[in-house]
Amino acid sequence: MNSRRLTASLALLVPALSLPSLAGAQPSAAPAPTVRAPSALPKAAPSPAPSRAAASSAAAAAGTADLRRLGEAFADVADKVGPAVVQIEVAVGEDVSSPLRWFRDGGQRRGLGSGVIFSPDGGILTNNHVIDGARAITVRLRDGRMFAGRVAGRDPATDLAVLRIDAKDLPTATFADSDAARVGAWVVAIGSPFGLGHTVTTGVLSAKGRGGVGVNDVEDYLQTDASINPGNSGGPLVDLDGRVLGINTMIVSRGQGIGLAVPANMARRVAEQLLRHGRVERAWIGVGLQDLTPQLAAVMPNAPRAGALVNAVNPSGPAARSNLQPGDVITSVAARPTRDAQDVIRELFNHNVGETLALEVARGGQRYQTRVTLAARNESPPPALPVQRAPAPHTGLGLTLRDAPAERGDRGERGERGERGERGERGEGRSLARVAFVADDSPAERAGLRPGDVILEADGRRAPTAAEVEEAARDGELLVRVQRRGAAFYAALKR
């Protein structure tokens, strides 16, 4: 297939971008009277019909122009939303339970994720699993600035979290109404897959209302085929107007092109509550639910075609006060039809505690209407992350040192043999300050130090003794260069 035919074929796959309508043009003046031409004048010959080649060339040019406009639309989205997308680096010590991609840096495990700024004073929305187990959080903006991140709140049930950084007048993203998004529409994902900051990928919105994944308590996902990889978690999925449709959360590893995002409506609601209260107050009516399957409906008298089957009722909950019973099938909530249990959970989550909702219930072949007042679900707050806990009280930095003779390989970084000012200048036989003990929840532990580490440098003093390190730490701050297993790294300790 030649390039001209290929371009014309591609044009059929991309809807033509509409031009300004002429319908609103002002009507022209009344036509002038027709003047009959003298019969002696010959009639003009009709214009020849355009050739097939000319028509094909015109179609190819139009298709190329449409593709170029589509590409410009993607670039405009990246320019508009990109400044509000951040890269998140998380240090978690030696915890290897997180699903993030880890790499070695400074003797600690570090994870990478993404986030989106939603308030100009430093509010950042991301996934809870991005920061799970964090001992330290670093937020990197698109302009290269880096900030220490604080956890304002997190909600494991939806896998969302809100961070705070000390910055003002930040660029923010605009959130769309995800309920109004159309399946099949173009979408753009922006994030830091594998640490490659501000990567842009495109695709379509493949589906809405995906649940039953079994990862989180509250599941209501957007599905997309835009390329999403580890590190994209927490970044935005946006429409061609540059509005956030969802927060990219996970991929289905068994297939290709199946990424899931928390819808913007849910994400915005959770973020506002976390920022305001530090927790999410979730509505509850006190029922157990399951899907009404065809097998169940076949043995239930006059059962509806779809709905959520009530399998348990808390005797002290709102549902019991509204006369719901096991065996009832909830067919609508707040006038919205429910296909399954997930629809009921999703609808309840979108309403506030104290609201009264209308339920339609099928029982024994009859339809009933009832009203239920939402109560607050009794949920325990998630445990505090290490980065949220105050350091345990220590007289110093939680670091015990001893002088020990240099061992084979204790010559600084790999390849540093007799570096001036380190081993060569100080003397090859000089003892080294070696970490003997690190206290739990101490500044030393947060900095990633471990017993056996060798202090190569302390506040600029090279090859210090244990006494010299302790002297440098008297002011409560210490910058050390540490050697571990033949590699070196810097660490900052502050009381």
C-alpha positions in Angstrom: 0.0 0.0 0.0 1.5 3.3 -1.0 1.8 6.2 1.5 -1.0 8.2 -0.2 -3.5 5.3 0.1 -2.4 4.6 3.7 -3.0 8.3 4.7 -6.4 8.2 3.0 -7.2 5.0 5.0 -6.1 6.5 8.3 -8.4 9.5 7.6 -11.3 7.1 7.7 -10.4 6.1 11.2 -10.1 9.6 12.7 -13.3 11.7 12.7 -12.8 14.9 10.8 -12.4 18.0 13.0 -15.4 20.3 12.3 -14.9 23.7 10.7 -16.8 26.8 11.7 -20.4 26.4 10.5 -21.7 28.7 7.8 -25.2 28.4 9.1 -24.9 31.6 11.0 -23.7 33.7 8.0 -25.8 36.8 7.1 -28.0 36.3 4.1 -26.9 38.1 1.0 -28.9 40.8 -0.7 -31.7 39.9 -3.1 -30.4 38.7 -6.4 -30.3 41.1 -9.3 -32.8 40.5 -12.2 -31.7 38.0 -14.7 -30.5 39.4 -18.0 -30.9 37.1 -21.0 -27.7 36.7 -22.9 -27.8 37.4 -26.6 -28.4 34.3 -28.6 -25.4 35.0 -30.7 -23.0 34.3 -27.7 -21.9 30.7 -27.5 -22.7 28.8 -24.3 -19.9 28.1 -21.9 -18.6 24.6 -21.9 -19.3 22.6 -18.7 -16.3 22.3 -16.3 -14.7 18.8 -16.5 -15.3 16.5 -13.6 -12.3 16.1 -11.2 -10.2 13.1 -11.9 -10.1 10.1 -9.6 -6.4 10.8 -8.8 -7.2 14.4 -7.9 -10.0 13.3 -5.5 -7.7 10.7 -3.9 -5.0 13.3 -3.4 -7.5 15.7 -1.8 -8.7 13.0 0.5 -5.2 12.1 1.5 -4.4 15.8 2.2 -7.5 16.1 4.3 -6.6 13.0 6.3 -3.1 14.2 7.0 -4.5 17.5 8.2 -6.9 15.7 10.5 -4.1 13.5 12.0 -1.9 16.6 12.5 -4.8 18.4 14.3 -5.2 15.3 16.5 -1.5 15.2 17.3 -1.7 18.9 18.2 -4.6 18.2 20.5 -2.5 15.6 22.4 0.4 18.0 22.6 -2.0 20.7 24.0 -3.2 18.4 26.7 0.4 17.6 27.7 1.2 21.3 27.9 -1.9 22.1 29.9 -1.8 19.2 32.4 1.9 18.4 32.6 2.9 21.2 35.1 0.4 19.8 37.6 1.8 16.2 37.4 4.5 15.3 39.9 6.9 12.4 40.4 6.9 10.8 43.9 9.9 9.0 45.3 9.4 6.9 48.5 12.0 5.4 50.8 10.7 2.4 52.8 13.7 0.9 54.3 13.9 -2.9 53.6 10.1 -3.5 53.2 9.7 -5.6 50.1 6.0 -6.1 50.3 5.0 -3.1 48.2 4.0 -3.8 44.5 6.0 -0.8 43.3 9.2 -1.1 41.3 12.2 -0.7 43.6 15.7 0.4 43.0 18.7 0.7 45.2 19.7 4.2 46.4 21.4 5.1 49.6 21.0 1.7 51.1 17.2 2.0 51.2 14.5 0.6 49.1 12.9 3.4 47.0 9.7 3.3 45.1 8.5 5.5 42.3 5.0 6.8 41.6 3.1 9.8 40.3 0.7 12.4 41.6 -1.4 15.3 40.5 -1.6 18.7 42.2 -5.2 19.7 42.9 -4.8 22.7 45.2 -2.4 25.6 44.7 -1.1 25.5 48.3 0.5 22.1 47.9 -2.3 19.4 48.0 -1.3 16.4 45.9 -3.5 13.4 45.1 -1.9 10.0 44.5 -2.5 6.3 45.2 -2.2 4.9 48.7 -0.1 2.0 47.5 2.5 4.5 46.2 3.3 5.7 49.8 2.5 2.6 51.7 5.3 1.9 54.2 7.0 5.2 53.5 9.8 6.4 55.8 10.5 9.5 53.6 8.6 11.0 50.7 10.2 13.3 48.0 8.0 15.2 45.5 9.6 16.3 42.3 7.8 19.0 40.3 8.1 19.3 36.5 10.3 22.4 36.9 12.8 20.4 38.8 12.1 21.6 42.3 12.0 19.0 45.0 10.0 19.0 48.3 9.6 16.7 51.3 6.1 15.3 51.2 3.8 15.0 54.3 0.9 12.6 54.4 -2.4 14.6 54.9 -4.5 11.5 54.9 -5.0 8.2 53.1 -7.9 5.9 52.3 -6.9 2.2 51.7 -10.5 1.4 50.8 -10.2 3.4 47.5 -6.4 3.2 47.3 -6.1 7.0 47.4 -3.9 9.3 49.5 -3.3 13.1 49.8 0.2 14.6 50.3 1.2 18.1 51.3 4.3 20.1 50.3 5.3 23.5 51.5 4.8 25.5 48.3 2.3 28.1 47.0 0.8 29.2 43.7 1.3 25.8 42.2 -0.3 24.8 38.9 -3.4 22.7 39.4 -5.3 20.2 37.4 -9.1 20.6 36.7 -11.3 17.6 37.4 -14.0 16.5 35.0 -17.4 14.9 35.7 -16.3 11.3 35.2 -19.9 10.1 35.1 -20.4 12.1 31.9 -17.3 10.6 30.1 -18.1 8.6 27.0 -16.7 5.2 26.4 -14.6 5.3 23.2 -13.4 8.9 23.8 -9.7 9.7 23.5 -7.8 9.9 26.8 -4.2 10.7 27.8 -2.2 9.3 30.7 0.6 11.3 32.2 3.1 9.9 34.8 6.5 8.5 35.6 6.6 4.9 34.4 9.8 3.2 35.6 11.0 6.6 36.8 10.8 8.2 33.3 9.2 11.5 34.4 6.3 13.1 32.6 5.7 10.4 30.1 2.6 10.9 27.9 0.6 7.9 26.5 -2.7 7.9 24.6 -5.6 5.6 24.1 -9.3 5.5 24.6 -11.7 5.2 27.5 -12.5 1.4 27.2 -15.2 1.0 29.8 -16.7 2.5 33.0 -17.9 1.1 36.3 -15.4 -1.8 36.4 -15.6 -3.6 39.8 -15.0 -7.0 41.2 -11.2 -6.8 40.8 -10.8 -7.9 44.4 -8.0 -5.5 45.3 -9.8 -2.7 47.2 -13.0 -2.5 49.3 -14.5 0.2 47.1 -14.1 -0.5 43.4 -15.5 1.6 40.6 -12.9 1.9 37.9 -12.5 3.5 34.5 -10.7 1.2 32.1 -8.3 2.4 29.4 -6.0 1.0 26.8 -3.5 3.9 27.2 -0.2 2.5 28.1 0.2 2.3 31.9 3.2 0.8 33.7 4.6 0.7 37.3 5.3 4.3 38.2 2.2 5.7 36.5 0.2 4.9 39.7 -1.2 8.1 41.1 -0.9 10.1 37.8 -3.9 11.5 36.0 -6.0 10.1 33.1 -7.3 13.2 31.2 -9.6 14.0 28.4 -8.8 16.1 25.3 -9.9 19.2 27.2 -7.1 18.6 29.7 -9.5 17.7 32.5 -8.7 14.8 34.9 -11.1 11.9 34.3 -9.4 9.5 36.8 -6.3 8.6 38.8 -4.3 5.7 37.2 -4.1 2.9 39.7 -3.3 -0.5 38.3 -2.9 -2.7 35.3 -4.3 -6.2 34.7 -1.1 -8.1 34.3 -2.8 -11.1 32.6 -3.6 -9.0 29.5 -2.4 -6.1 27.5 -3.9 -2.7 27.2 -6.1 -3.0 30.3 -5.4 -0.2 32.8 -7.7 0.9 35.6 -8.2 4.3 37.1 -10.2 5.6 40.1 -12.9 7.9 38.6 -12.5 11.7 39.1 -15.8 12.1 41.0 -14.7 9.5 43.6 -11.1 10.8 43.7 -12.2 14.4 44.2 -14.6 13.4 47.0 -12.0 11.4 48.8 -9.4 14.1 48.4 -11.6 16.8 49.8 -12.4 14.8 52.9 -8.8 13.8 53.5 -7.6 17.3 53.1 -10.4 18.7 55.4 -10.6 15.9 58.0 -7.6 13.6 57.5 -10.0 10.7 57.0 -13.0 9.6 54.9 -16.4 9.3 56.4 -18.1 6.6 54.5 -21.9 6.1 54.4 -23.4 2.8 55.7 -26.8 1.2 55.8 -25.9 -2.1 57.5 -26.6 -4.8 54.9 -24.6 -7.6 53.4 -24.9 -7.7 49.6 -24.2 -10.1 46.7 -25.0 -10.1 43.0 -28.3 -11.6 41.9 -27.0 -14.2 39.5 -29.2 -16.0 37.0 -28.8 -19.2 39.0 -30.2 -17.5 42.1 -33.0 -15.7 40.2 -34.1 -19.0 38.7 -35.1 -20.4 42.1 -36.5 -17.2 43.6 -40.2 -16.6 42.9 -40.8 -13.7 40.4 -37.2 -12.4 40.9 -36.2 -9.3 39.0 -33.7 -9.6 36.2 -31.0 -7.7 38.0 -30.2 -6.2 41.3 -28.3 -6.6 44.6 -29.4 -9.5 46.8 -29.5 -8.7 50.6 -27.9 -11.6 52.4 -27.6 -10.1 55.9 -29.1 -7.2 57.9 -27.5 -5.6 60.9 -30.2 -5.4 63.5 -29.1 -2.0 64.8 -28.4 -0.5 61.4 -30.4 1.9 59.2 -31.6 -0.9 56.9 -33.2 -2.8 59.8 -35.1 0.4 60.7 -36.3 0.7 57.1 -37.6 -2.9 57.3 -35.1 -4.5 54.9 -34.8 -8.2 55.2 -32.5 -11.0 54.0 -33.8 -12.1 50.6 -34.8 -8.6 49.5 -33.4 -7.5 46.1 -32.5 -3.8 45.8 -33.3 -2.8 42.3 -32.7 1.0 42.5 -31.0 3.5 44.9 -32.0 7.2 44.7 -33.9 6.5 41.4 -30.8 4.9 39.8 -31.2 1.3 38.7 -28.8 -1.2 40.2 -27.5 -4.1 38.3 -25.4 -5.7 41.0 -24.0 -5.2 44.5 -21.3 -2.9 43.3 -23.8 -0.5 42.0 -25.4 -0.1 45.4 -22.0 0.3 47.1 -21.0 2.9 44.5 -24.2 4.9 44.9 -24.1 4.9 48.7 -20.5 6.1 48.6 -21.5 9.1 46.5 -23.8 10.4 49.2 -23.1 12.0 52.6 -23.8 10.6 56.0 -27.2 11.9 57.2 -28.8 11.9 53.8 -32.1 10.0 53.2 -32.3 7.9 50.0 -35.2 6.2 48.3 -34.7 2.4 47.7 -36.8 0.2 45.5 -36.9 -3.4 46.8 -38.3 -6.6 45.3 -39.6 -9.1 47.8 -41.7 -12.2 47.0 -42.5 -11.0 43.5 -43.8 -7.6 44.8 -42.1 -4.2 44.5 -41.8 -1.9 47.5 -40.5 1.6 48.1 -38.6 2.5 51.3 -36.4 5.2 52.5 -33.1 4.8 54.5 -31.0 7.4 56.3 -27.3 6.9 55.8 -25.1 6.4 58.9 -21.4 6.7 59.3 -19.5 3.4 58.8 -17.5 2.5 61.9 -14.0 2.1 60.3 -10.7 2.1 62.1 -8.2 4.6 60.8 -5.3 3.2 58.8 -2.2 2.7 60.9 0.3 5.6 60.8 3.1 5.3 58.3 6.7 5.6 59.5 6.9 9.0 57.9 3.9 10.1 60.0 5.2 8.9 63.3 7.2 11.3 65.5 10.7 10.0 66.0 11.3 8.2 69.3 13.0 10.4 71.9 16.8 10.0 71.7 19.5 12.0 73.4 21.4 12.0 70.1 20.6 10.8 66.6 20.0 7.2 67.6 23.4 6.2 66.4 26.1 4.2 68.2 29.5 4.1 66.6 32.8 2.3 67.3 36.2 2.5 65.8 37.3 -0.5 63.9 40.3 -1.4 61.8 39.8 -1.0 58.1 38.8 -4.1 56.3 39.4 -5.2 52.8 37.3 -3.0 50.5 37.0 -0.1 53.1 38.6 2.4 50.8 35.6 4.5 49.9 33.6 4.0 46.7 34.2 1.3 44.2 37.4 2.2 42.4 38.7 4.7 45.0 42.1 3.3 45.9 44.0 5.6 48.2 41.8 8.7 47.5 43.6 11.9 48.8 42.0 13.2 52.0 40.5 9.8 52.7 42.6 6.7 53.2 45.8 7.8 51.4 46.1 11.2 53.3 45.1 9.9 56.7 47.2 6.7 56.6 46.3 3.3 55.4 46.2 1.8 58.9 43.8 4.3 60.5 40.7 3.0 62.2 37.3 3.8 60.7 34.0 4.9 62.4 31.7 2.0 62.0 28.0 1.9 62.9 27.4 -0.5 65.8 23.7 0.1 66.6 20.8 2.1 65.1 17.8 2.8 67.4 14.2 2.2 66.1 12.4 5.3 64.9 15.5 7.4 65.2 16.9 10.0 62.8 19.6 7.5 61.9 17.1 4.8 61.1 15.0 7.2 59.0 18.2 8.1 57.1 18.7 4.5 56.2 21.8 3.7 58.3 22.3 0.2 59.4 24.9 -1.6 61.7 28.0 -2.3 59.8 28.0 0.9 57.7 31.3 2.7 57.5 31.3 6.5 57.9 33.6 7.9 55.2 32.8 11.5 55.8 31.0 13.5 58.5 30.1 17.2 57.9 33.0 17.5 55.5 35.6 15.7 57.7 37.0 12.7 55.8 37.7 9.3 57.4 36.5 10.5 60.9 36.8 8.6 64.1 33.8 7.7 66.1 34.5 10.5 68.5 34.8 13.0 65.6 31.4 11.9 64.2 29.8 12.3 67.6 31.3 15.8 67.9 29.9 16.8 64.5 26.5 15.5 65.6 26.3 17.6 68.8 24.2 20.3 67.0 21.5 17.8 66.1 22.3 17.7 62.4 24.7 15.5 60.5 25.6 15.0 56.9 27.5 11.7 56.4 28.9 9.8 53.4 28.5 6.1 54.1 30.0 3.0 52.6 28.1 -0.3 52.4 29.0 -3.3 50.5 31.5 -1.5 48.3 29.1 1.4 47.4 28.8 4.8 48.9 25.9 7.2 49.5 25.1 10.4 51.4 22.6 10.5 54.3 21.2 13.5 56.2 20.3 13.1 59.9 18.4 15.7 61.9 17.1 15.5 65.5 
